C-alpha cells in the first residue's frame, strides 16, 4: 500500500525559526515522506535556503511539493497568461530539476468563480513543467447551494479533472472534529459530512487512477477542536480504511497570530506542543500496524459496522464479504478489504474517537479463524 505522509506549510522560508537541517529533522520525526516546502517569494526569499532544504530532503529520502508564489494560481488571474507562463518558467528553472521536487503548489479550495482560472493556470503550468501541479479541493455548504447538491458537484469535478488531466485528487474536511453539539446533531452531522466527502473524492481518484490526498486536522481552529492522540490515530486509520493514498496535516508550523487558531504542533518560536509528539508516535505505530502489513495491497471496498456514514454500505451477514465483524457494545466500526490481485487482507477500525471497543471477527467459511480483540479509539487490526 503506497501511502504518503505530508502536511501544509504557509510559513515563508526566511521566517522559519531555525536552519533547514532542523526543519528536515522535524519532518523525519513526524514521519513525513512528502514534504511541503516553506513558501518562497522570488527576489525576497533566500534561494540558497530553498535549495538547501531540497538537498536535505533528497538526502533523507523525502520528496517535496514546492510552494513558490510565482506558480500560485492568483498570479495568472492578476497578471495574465504571458506573465504567468514566464513566472512558472522561472520557478521551474530554479527548482523543478531538483531530484526532491515532486511538484508545485498551484492553489486551494476553488469556488465556482475560480475554477476557470484554476484550470487555465494548471494547463499553463503543465505545458511548461513535467512535475505535479498540486491543487486541493473542498466541499462545503456554499458550494452545495451553488451546485445544487453534492452529486452535481461530483459530476462537475469529474469533468474538470478530465479536462485538465489532473494527476492527484485532494480534499479537506475537518467536521468530524466539531467541538460540541452547537446545535442538536451537529457532531454526528459533521462525522457524516467527513465520510461523504472521503467517499466522493476517493471515488473520483479511483476513476482517474491517481493518488488521493486527504487533509487531516493537526491544528484546532474555528469550531474544530484541538486533536489529541486518539484523534490523530483516528484520522490516519480512517484515511487508510477509506482508500486514501496520502494524509496531509493541516498544519504543522504557525505562520501568523490568529485568534481563531488554537494550538499548533510548532509555534513561531519553535516550541513544540503535545500534538507534535502525538503525530510522531501515532505515525510510527501506523507504519508498523497498517502500512507494513498492507505493503503491496490496494484498497478495494469499505463497509461500516453498526452504523453507516457518508453513504458507505453497512456490513451485514449477507454482505459479499468473507468476514462478518461486529462491535460487542454496539460502537461504530469500519471493515475495509484490500487486495494484491491474488489474496485479500482486511482492516478493522474502531470508528469511535473516544471509547475503546471489543470487536468480534467471524469467518463465514472457517469458524476456526474467528477471533476478537479490543481496539483503542481509532485503533486498527489488519488480518487475512
C-alpha positions as a Markdown table, in Angstrom:
| # | Residue | x | y | z |
|---|---|---|---|---|
| 1 | Unk | 0.0 | 0.0 | 0.0 |
| 2 | Unk | 1.6 | 3.2 | -1.2 |
| 3 | Unk | 0.9 | 5.9 | 1.3 |
| 4 | Unk | 2.5 | 9.4 | 1.7 |
| 5 | Unk | 2.6 | 11.4 | 4.8 |
| 6 | Unk | 2.6 | 15.2 | 4.2 |
| 7 | Unk | 1.5 | 18.5 | 5.6 |
| 8 | Unk | 0.5 | 22.0 | 4.8 |
| 9 | Unk | 3.0 | 24.8 | 5.1 |
| 10 | Unk | 2.3 | 28.6 | 5.0 |
| 11 | Unk | 5.5 | 29.9 | 6.6 |
| 12 | Unk | 7.9 | 31.9 | 4.4 |
| 13 | Unk | 11.3 | 30.2 | 4.4 |
| 14 | Unk | 13.2 | 33.1 | 6.0 |
| 15 | Unk | 10.6 | 33.3 | 8.8 |
| 16 | Unk | 11.4 | 29.7 | 10.0 |
| 17 | Unk | 12.9 | 29.8 | 13.5 |
| 18 | Unk | 15.9 | 27.6 | 12.7 |
| 19 | Unk | 18.1 | 26.2 | 9.9 |
| 20 | Unk | 17.0 | 23.8 | 7.2 |
| 21 | Unk | 18.7 | 20.9 | 8.9 |
| 22 | Unk | 16.4 | 21.4 | 11.9 |
| 23 | Unk | 13.3 | 21.5 | 9.6 |
| 24 | Unk | 14.1 | 18.2 | 7.9 |
| 25 | Unk | 14.9 | 16.6 | 11.2 |
| 26 | Unk | 11.4 | 17.6 | 12.3 |
| 27 | Unk | 9.9 | 16.2 | 9.2 |
| 28 | Unk | 11.7 | 12.9 | 9.7 |
| 29 | Unk | 10.5 | 12.8 | 13.3 |
| 30 | Unk | 6.9 | 13.4 | 12.1 |
| 31 | Unk | 7.2 | 10.5 | 9.6 |
| 32 | Unk | 6.9 | 12.9 | 6.6 |
| 33 | Unk | 7.6 | 11.2 | 3.2 |
| 34 | Unk | 6.3 | 14.1 | 1.0 |
| 35 | Unk | 7.2 | 17.5 | 2.4 |
| 36 | Unk | 5.6 | 20.8 | 1.7 |
| 37 | Unk | 8.4 | 23.4 | 1.4 |
| 38 | Unk | 8.3 | 26.7 | 3.2 |
| 39 | Unk | 6.9 | 29.5 | 1.0 |
| 40 | Unk | 9.3 | 31.1 | -1.5 |
| 41 | Unk | 9.0 | 34.6 | -2.9 |
| 42 | Unk | 11.4 | 35.3 | -5.7 |
| 43 | Unk | 13.5 | 38.3 | -5.1 |
| 44 | Unk | 12.7 | 38.3 | -1.4 |
| 45 | Unk | 13.3 | 34.8 | -0.1 |
| 46 | Unk | 16.6 | 33.0 | 0.1 |
| 47 | Unk | 17.1 | 30.8 | -2.9 |
| 48 | Unk | 20.0 | 29.2 | -1.2 |
| 49 | Unk | 17.9 | 28.1 | 1.7 |
| 50 | Unk | 15.3 | 26.6 | -0.6 |
| 51 | Unk | 17.9 | 24.6 | -2.5 |
| 52 | Unk | 19.5 | 23.5 | 0.8 |
| 53 | Unk | 16.1 | 22.4 | 2.0 |
| 54 | Unk | 15.6 | 20.3 | -1.2 |
| 55 | Unk | 19.1 | 18.9 | -0.9 |
| 56 | Unk | 18.4 | 17.7 | 2.6 |
| 57 | Unk | 15.1 | 16.2 | 1.6 |
| 58 | Unk | 16.8 | 14.2 | -1.2 |
| 59 | Unk | 19.5 | 13.1 | 1.3 |
| 60 | Unk | 16.8 | 11.8 | 3.7 |
| 61 | Unk | 14.5 | 10.1 | 1.1 |
| 62 | Unk | 11.8 | 12.8 | 1.2 |
| 63 | Unk | 10.2 | 14.4 | -1.9 |
| 64 | Unk | 8.6 | 17.8 | -1.6 |
| 65 | Unk | 5.8 | 19.9 | -3.0 |
| 66 | Unk | 7.4 | 23.3 | -3.7 |
| 67 | Unk | 5.5 | 26.3 | -2.5 |
| 68 | Unk | 6.6 | 29.1 | -4.9 |
| 69 | Unk | 4.5 | 32.2 | -5.1 |
| 70 | Unk | 5.2 | 32.5 | -8.8 |
| 71 | Unk | 3.2 | 29.4 | -9.5 |
| 72 | Unk | 0.2 | 30.2 | -7.4 |
| 73 | Unk | -2.9 | 30.5 | -9.5 |
| 74 | Unk | -3.7 | 34.1 | -8.4 |
| 75 | Unk | -0.6 | 35.2 | -10.4 |
| 76 | Unk | -2.4 | 34.1 | -13.5 |
| 77 | Unk | -5.6 | 35.9 | -12.5 |
| 78 | Unk | -3.8 | 39.1 | -11.7 |
| 79 | Unk | -1.1 | 39.2 | -14.4 |
| 80 | Unk | -2.4 | 37.2 | -17.3 |
| 81 | Unk | -1.3 | 34.3 | -19.3 |
| 82 | Unk | 2.0 | 35.6 | -20.7 |
| 83 | Unk | 3.3 | 36.9 | -17.4 |
| 84 | Unk | 2.2 | 33.7 | -15.6 |
| 85 | Unk | 3.9 | 31.5 | -18.1 |
| 86 | Unk | 7.1 | 33.4 | -17.6 |
| 87 | Unk | 6.8 | 33.2 | -13.8 |
| 88 | Unk | 6.2 | 29.4 | -14.0 |
| 89 | Unk | 9.2 | 29.0 | -16.3 |
| 90 | Unk | 11.4 | 30.9 | -13.9 |
| 91 | Unk | 10.2 | 28.8 | -10.9 |
| 92 | Unk | 10.7 | 25.6 | -12.9 |
| 93 | Unk | 14.2 | 26.6 | -13.9 |
| 94 | Unk | 15.0 | 27.3 | -10.2 |
| 95 | Unk | 13.6 | 24.1 | -8.6 |
| 96 | Unk | 11.9 | 21.6 | -11.0 |
| 97 | Unk | 15.0 | 19.7 | -11.9 |
| 98 | Unk | 15.9 | 19.0 | -8.3 |
| 99 | Unk | 15.5 | 15.3 | -7.5 |
| 100 | Unk | 13.5 | 16.1 | -4.4 |
| 101 | Unk | 10.9 | 18.1 | -6.3 |
| 102 | Unk | 7.6 | 16.2 | -6.5 |
| 103 | Unk | 5.6 | 19.1 | -7.8 |
| 104 | Unk | 4.5 | 22.7 | -7.2 |
| 105 | Unk | 1.6 | 24.1 | -5.2 |
| 106 | Unk | -1.0 | 25.8 | -7.5 |
| 107 | Unk | -4.0 | 26.5 | -5.3 |
| 108 | Unk | -6.5 | 25.6 | -2.7 |
| 109 | Unk | -10.3 | 25.3 | -2.4 |
| 110 | Unk | -11.5 | 26.8 | -5.7 |
| 111 | Unk | -15.0 | 28.3 | -5.6 |
| 112 | Unk | -17.3 | 28.4 | -8.6 |
| 113 | Unk | -15.9 | 31.8 | -9.7 |
| 114 | Unk | -12.3 | 30.4 | -9.6 |
| 115 | Unk | -12.5 | 27.1 | -11.5 |
| 116 | Unk | -11.9 | 28.6 | -14.9 |
| 117 | Unk | -8.8 | 30.4 | -13.9 |
| 118 | Unk | -7.6 | 27.4 | -11.9 |
| 119 | Unk | -7.9 | 25.2 | -14.9 |
| 120 | Unk | -6.1 | 27.7 | -17.2 |
| 121 | Unk | -3.3 | 28.1 | -14.7 |
| 122 | Unk | -2.9 | 24.4 | -14.3 |
| 123 | Unk | -2.8 | 23.8 | -18.1 |
| 124 | Unk | -0.1 | 26.6 | -18.5 |
| 125 | Unk | 1.9 | 25.0 | -15.7 |
| 126 | Unk | 1.7 | 21.6 | -17.3 |
| 127 | Unk | 2.7 | 23.0 | -20.7 |
| 128 | Unk | 6.0 | 24.2 | -19.1 |
| 129 | Unk | 6.7 | 21.8 | -16.2 |
| 130 | Unk | 6.6 | 18.0 | -16.1 |
| 131 | Unk | 6.1 | 18.0 | -12.3 |
| 132 | Unk | 2.8 | 17.5 | -10.5 |
| 133 | Unk | 0.6 | 20.6 | -10.2 |
| 134 | Unk | -1.0 | 20.3 | -6.8 |
| 135 | Unk | -4.5 | 21.7 | -6.2 |
| 136 | Unk | -6.6 | 20.9 | -3.1 |
| 137 | Unk | -10.4 | 20.9 | -3.3 |
| 138 | Unk | -13.2 | 21.2 | -0.8 |
| 139 | Unk | -16.9 | 20.7 | -0.4 |
| 140 | Unk | -18.9 | 23.0 | 1.8 |
| 141 | Unk | -22.4 | 24.4 | 2.3 |
| 142 | Unk | -21.7 | 27.3 | 0.0 |
| 143 | Unk | -20.8 | 25.0 | -2.9 |
| 144 | Unk | -23.8 | 22.9 | -2.1 |
| 145 | Unk | -26.1 | 25.9 | -2.7 |
| 146 | Unk | -24.3 | 26.9 | -5.9 |
| 147 | Unk | -24.1 | 23.4 | -7.4 |
| 148 | Unk | -27.5 | 22.3 | -6.1 |
| 149 | Unk | -26.2 | 19.2 | -4.3 |
| 150 | Unk | -23.1 | 17.0 | -3.8 |
| 151 | Unk | -23.7 | 14.8 | -6.8 |
| 152 | Unk | -23.8 | 17.8 | -9.2 |
| 153 | Unk | -20.5 | 18.9 | -7.7 |
| 154 | Unk | -19.1 | 15.4 | -8.2 |
| 155 | Unk | -20.1 | 15.4 | -11.8 |
| 156 | Unk | -18.6 | 18.9 | -12.3 |
| 157 | Unk | -15.3 | 17.8 | -10.7 |
| 158 | Unk | -15.1 | 14.7 | -12.7 |
| 159 | Unk | -15.4 | 16.7 | -15.9 |
| 160 | Unk | -12.9 | 19.3 | -14.6 |
| 161 | Unk | -10.4 | 16.6 | -13.7 |
| 162 | Unk | -10.8 | 15.1 | -17.2 |
| 163 | Unk | -10.4 | 18.5 | -18.9 |
| 164 | Unk | -7.1 | 19.4 | -17.1 |
| 165 | Unk | -5.8 | 15.8 | -16.8 |
| 166 | Unk | -5.3 | 16.1 | -13.1 |
| 167 | Unk | -2.5 | 13.9 | -11.6 |
| 168 | Unk | -3.8 | 14.0 | -8.0 |
| 169 | Unk | -7.2 | 14.4 | -6.2 |
| 170 | Unk | -7.1 | 16.2 | -2.9 |
| 171 | Unk | -9.6 | 17.5 | -0.4 |
| 172 | Unk | -10.0 | 18.7 | 3.2 |
| 173 | Unk | -12.9 | 18.3 | 5.6 |
| 174 | Unk | -12.5 | 18.7 | 9.4 |
| 175 | Unk | -16.1 | 18.5 | 10.5 |
| 176 | Unk | -15.5 | 15.1 | 12.2 |
| 177 | Unk | -13.9 | 17.2 | 14.9 |
| 178 | Unk | -16.6 | 19.7 | 15.6 |
| 179 | Unk | -16.0 | 20.8 | 19.3 |
| 180 | Unk | -19.5 | 20.1 | 20.5 |
| 181 | Unk | -23.2 | 19.9 | 19.5 |
| 182 | Unk | -23.5 | 23.6 | 18.8 |
| 183 | Unk | -27.0 | 22.6 | 17.7 |
| 184 | Unk | -28.7 | 19.2 | 18.0 |
| 185 | Unk | -27.0 | 16.6 | 15.9 |
| 186 | Unk | -24.0 | 18.8 | 14.9 |
| 187 | Unk | -21.4 | 16.3 | 15.9 |
| 188 | Unk | -23.0 | 13.4 | 14.1 |
| 189 | Unk | -23.7 | 15.5 | 11.0 |
| 190 | Unk | -20.0 | 16.6 | 10.9 |
| 191 | Unk | -18.9 | 13.0 | 11.0 |
| 192 | Unk | -21.3 | 12.1 | 8.2 |
| 193 | Unk | -20.0 | 15.0 | 6.1 |
| 194 | Unk | -16.4 | 13.9 | 6.6 |
| 195 | Unk | -17.1 | 10.4 | 5.3 |
| 196 | Unk | -19.3 | 11.6 | 2.5 |
| 197 | Unk | -16.5 | 13.8 | 1.2 |
| 198 | Unk | -14.0 | 11.0 | 1.6 |
| 199 | Unk | -16.2 | 8.6 | -0.4 |
| 200 | Unk | -16.7 | 11.2 | -3.1 |
| 201 | Unk | -13.1 | 12.3 | -3.6 |
| 202 | Unk | -11.6 | 8.8 | -3.2 |
| 203 | Unk | -14.1 | 7.6 | -5.8 |
| 204 | Unk | -13.0 | 10.3 | -8.2 |
| 205 | Unk | -9.3 | 9.4 | -7.6 |
| 206 | Unk | -10.0 | 5.7 | -8.3 |
| 207 | Unk | -11.9 | 6.6 | -11.5 |
| 208 | Unk | -8.9 | 8.6 | -12.8 |
| 209 | Unk | -6.3 | 6.1 | -11.4 |
| 210 | Unk | -4.5 | 8.9 | -9.5 |
| 211 | Unk | -3.4 | 9.3 | -5.8 |
| 212 | Unk | -5.9 | 10.6 | -3.3 |
| 213 | Unk | -4.6 | 13.1 | -0.8 |
| 214 | Unk | -6.7 | 13.7 | 2.4 |
| 215 | Unk | -6.0 | 16.7 | 4.5 |
| 216 | Unk | -6.4 | 15.9 | 8.2 |
| 217 | Unk | -6.6 | 18.1 | 11.3 |
| 218 | Unk | -3.5 | 18.9 | 13.4 |
| 219 | Unk | -4.4 | 22.4 | 14.5 |
| 220 | Unk | -7.6 | 23.2 | 16.2 |
| 221 | Unk | -9.4 | 26.3 | 14.7 |
| 222 | Unk | -12.8 | 27.8 | 14.2 |
| 223 | Unk | -15.3 | 25.3 | 15.6 |
| 224 | Unk | -12.9 | 22.4 | 15.3 |
| 225 | Unk | -11.3 | 21.0 | 18.5 |
| 226 | Unk | -7.5 | 20.6 | 19.0 |
| 227 | Unk | -6.7 | 17.0 | 18.3 |
| 228 | Unk | -5.2 | 14.6 | 20.8 |
| 229 | Unk | -3.5 | 11.2 | 20.3 |
| 230 | Unk | -6.8 | 9.4 | 19.8 |
| 231 | Unk | -7.8 | 12.0 | 17.1 |
| 232 | Unk | -4.5 | 11.6 | 15.3 |
| 233 | Unk | -4.8 | 7.8 | 15.3 |
| 234 | Unk | -8.5 | 8.0 | 14.2 |
| 235 | Unk | -7.6 | 10.2 | 11.2 |
| 236 | Unk | -4.7 | 8.0 | 10.0 |
| 237 | Unk | -6.9 | 4.9 | 10.4 |
| 238 | Unk | -10.0 | 6.2 | 8.7 |
| 239 | Unk | -8.0 | 7.7 | 5.8 |
| 240 | Unk | -6.3 | 4.3 | 5.0 |
| 241 | Unk | -9.6 | 2.4 | 5.6 |
| 242 | Unk | -11.4 | 4.6 | 3.0 |
| 243 | Unk | -8.7 | 4.4 | 0.3 |
| 244 | Unk | -6.6 | 7.5 | 0.8 |
| 245 | Unk | -3.1 | 7.3 | -0.6 |
| 246 | Unk | -1.8 | 10.3 | 1.5 |
| 247 | Unk | -2.5 | 12.3 | 4.6 |
| 248 | Unk | -1.7 | 15.9 | 4.7 |
| 249 | Unk | -1.6 | 17.5 | 8.2 |
| 250 | Unk | -3.3 | 20.9 | 8.4 |
| 251 | Unk | -0.9 | 22.2 | 9.5 |
| 252 | Unk | 2.5 | 22.0 | 11.3 |
| 253 | Unk | 4.0 | 25.4 | 11.6 |
| 254 | Unk | 2.4 | 28.6 | 13.0 |
| 255 | Unk | 2.9 | 31.4 | 10.4 |
| 256 | Unk | 0.8 | 34.1 | 12.0 |
| 257 | Unk | -1.1 | 35.1 | 15.2 |
| 258 | Unk | -4.7 | 34.2 | 14.6 |
| 259 | Unk | -7.2 | 34.4 | 17.4 |
| 260 | Unk | -9.3 | 31.6 | 15.8 |
| 261 | Unk | -6.4 | 29.1 | 15.5 |
| 262 | Unk | -5.5 | 27.5 | 18.8 |
| 263 | Unk | -2.6 | 25.1 | 19.4 |
| 264 | Unk | -0.1 | 24.5 | 16.6 |
| 265 | Unk | 2.3 | 21.5 | 16.5 |
| 266 | Unk | 5.2 | 24.0 | 16.2 |
| 267 | Unk | 4.7 | 27.7 | 17.1 |
| 268 | Unk | 6.5 | 30.6 | 15.7 |
| 269 | Unk | 9.2 | 30.4 | 18.4 |
| 270 | Unk | 10.0 | 26.7 | 17.7 |
| 271 | Unk | 8.1 | 25.4 | 20.8 |
| 272 | Unk | 6.5 | 22.0 | 20.2 |
| 273 | Unk | 3.1 | 21.2 | 21.6 |
| 274 | Unk | 1.7 | 17.8 | 22.7 |
| 275 | Unk | 0.2 | 17.4 | 19.2 |
| 276 | Unk | 3.7 | 17.2 | 17.7 |
| 277 | Unk | 4.5 | 14.3 | 19.9 |
| 278 | Unk | 1.2 | 12.6 | 19.1 |
| 279 | Unk | 1.9 | 12.8 | 15.4 |
| 280 | Unk | 5.4 | 11.4 | 15.9 |
| 281 | Unk | 4.1 | 8.4 | 18.0 |
| 282 | Unk | 0.9 | 7.6 | 16.1 |
| 283 | Unk | 2.6 | 7.8 | 12.7 |
| 284 | Unk | 5.3 | 5.4 | 13.8 |
| 285 | Unk | 2.6 | 3.0 | 15.0 |
| 286 | Unk | 0.6 | 3.4 | 11.9 |
| 287 | Unk | 3.6 | 2.5 | 9.7 |
| 288 | Unk | 4.1 | -0.7 | 11.7 |
| 289 | Unk | 0.5 | -1.8 | 12.2 |
| 290 | Unk | -1.1 | -0.7 | 8.9 |
| 291 | Unk | 1.4 | 0.2 | 6.2 |
| 292 | Unk | 3.8 | -2.7 | 6.6 |
| 293 | Unk | 1.1 | -5.4 | 6.6 |
| 294 | Unk | -0.6 | -3.9 | 3.6 |
| 295 | Unk | 2.5 | -3.4 | 1.6 |
| 296 | Unk | 1.7 | -4.4 | -2.0 |
| 297 | Unk | -2.1 | -4.3 | -1.4 |
| 298 | Unk | -4.6 | -1.8 | -2.7 |
| 299 | Unk | -7.9 | -0.7 | -1.3 |
| 300 | Unk | -11.0 | -2.5 | -2.7 |
| 301 | Unk | -14.1 | -2.0 | -0.5 |
| 302 | Unk | -15.2 | -0.3 | 2.7 |
| 303 | Unk | -18.1 | -1.3 | 5.0 |
| 304 | Unk | -19.3 | 0.3 | 8.1 |
| 305 | Unk | -20.1 | -1.6 | 11.3 |
| 306 | Unk | -23.3 | -0.9 | 13.4 |
| 307 | Unk | -24.0 | 2.4 | 11.7 |
| 308 | Unk | -23.1 | 3.6 | 8.2 |
| 309 | Unk | -21.8 | 7.1 | 7.5 |
| 310 | Unk | -21.3 | 9.1 | 4.3 |
| 311 | Unk | -23.2 | 6.8 | 2.0 |
| 312 | Unk | -21.0 | 3.8 | 2.7 |
| 313 | Unk | -22.6 | 0.4 | 2.9 |
| 314 | Unk | -23.5 | -1.2 | 6.2 |
| 315 | Unk | -21.8 | -4.6 | 6.8 |
| 316 | Unk | -24.3 | -7.4 | 7.3 |
| 317 | Unk | -24.0 | -11.2 | 7.3 |
| 318 | Unk | -25.4 | -11.0 | 3.8 |
| 319 | Unk | -22.7 | -8.7 | 2.5 |
| 320 | Unk | -20.5 | -10.1 | -0.1 |
| 321 | Unk | -17.5 | -10.4 | 2.3 |
| 322 | Unk | -15.8 | -13.4 | 3.7 |
| 323 | Unk | -15.8 | -11.9 | 7.2 |
| 324 | Unk | -18.6 | -10.5 | 9.4 |
| 325 | Unk | -17.4 | -8.1 | 12.2 |
| 326 | Unk | -19.5 | -6.7 | 15.0 |
| 327 | Unk | -18.8 | -4.5 | 18.0 |
| 328 | Unk | -19.5 | -6.1 | 21.4 |
| 329 | Unk | -21.0 | -2.9 | 22.9 |
| 330 | Unk | -22.6 | -1.5 | 19.8 |
| 331 | Unk | -19.9 | 1.0 | 19.0 |
| 332 | Unk | -19.2 | 2.1 | 15.4 |
| 333 | Unk | -16.5 | 0.5 | 13.3 |
| 334 | Unk | -15.2 | 0.0 | 9.8 |
| 335 | Unk | -14.2 | -3.1 | 7.8 |
| 336 | Unk | -12.1 | -2.5 | 4.7 |
| 337 | Unk | -10.9 | -5.0 | 2.1 |
| 338 | Unk | -7.5 | -4.8 | 0.4 |
| 339 | Unk | -6.2 | -7.0 | -2.4 |
| 340 | Unk | -2.9 | -7.6 | -4.1 |
| 341 | Unk | -4.7 | -9.2 | -7.1 |
| 342 | Unk | -4.4 | -12.7 | -5.7 |
| 343 | Unk | -5.2 | -12.6 | -2.0 |
| 344 | Unk | -7.2 | -10.3 | 0.3 |
| 345 | Unk | -6.4 | -8.6 | 3.6 |
| 346 | Unk | -8.8 | -7.0 | 6.0 |
| 347 | Unk | -8.6 | -3.9 | 8.2 |
| 348 | Unk | -10.9 | -3.3 | 11.2 |
| 349 | Unk | -11.1 | 0.2 | 12.6 |
| 350 | Unk | -12.7 | 1.4 | 15.9 |
| 351 | Unk | -14.6 | 4.4 | 14.4 |
| 352 | Unk | -15.2 | 5.9 | 17.8 |
| 353 | Unk | -12.9 | 8.8 | 18.7 |
| 354 | Unk | -13.1 | 8.5 | 22.4 |
| 355 | Unk | -14.0 | 4.9 | 23.6 |
| 356 | Unk | -12.3 | 1.6 | 23.3 |
| 357 | Unk | -14.4 | -1.3 | 21.9 |
| 358 | Unk | -14.3 | -5.1 | 21.6 |
| 359 | Unk | -14.6 | -6.3 | 18.1 |
| 360 | Unk | -15.5 | -9.9 | 17.0 |
| 361 | Unk | -14.3 | -11.2 | 13.7 |
| 362 | Unk | -16.3 | -14.2 | 12.3 |
| 363 | Unk | -15.2 | -16.0 | 9.2 |
| 364 | Unk | -18.2 | -17.3 | 7.2 |
| 365 | Unk | -16.2 | -20.3 | 5.8 |
| 366 | Unk | -14.0 | -21.4 | 8.6 |
| 367 | Unk | -15.0 | -20.7 | 12.2 |
| 368 | Unk | -11.5 | -21.7 | 13.4 |
| 369 | Unk | -10.3 | -18.3 | 12.2 |
| 370 | Unk | -12.8 | -16.4 | 14.4 |
| 371 | Unk | -11.1 | -14.1 | 16.8 |
| 372 | Unk | -11.8 | -11.0 | 18.9 |
| 373 | Unk | -9.8 | -8.1 | 20.4 |
| 374 | Unk | -10.2 | -4.7 | 21.9 |
| 375 | Unk | -9.3 | -1.6 | 19.9 |
| 376 | Unk | -8.3 | 1.8 | 21.1 |
| 377 | Unk | -10.3 | 4.8 | 19.7 |
| 378 | Unk | -9.3 | 4.9 | 16.1 |
| 379 | Unk | -7.3 | 1.7 | 16.6 |
| 380 | Unk | -6.8 | -0.8 | 13.8 |
| 381 | Unk | -6.5 | -4.6 | 13.3 |
| 382 | Unk | -5.1 | -5.9 | 10.0 |
| 383 | Unk | -5.5 | -9.6 | 9.3 |
| 384 | Unk | -6.0 | -12.0 | 6.4 |
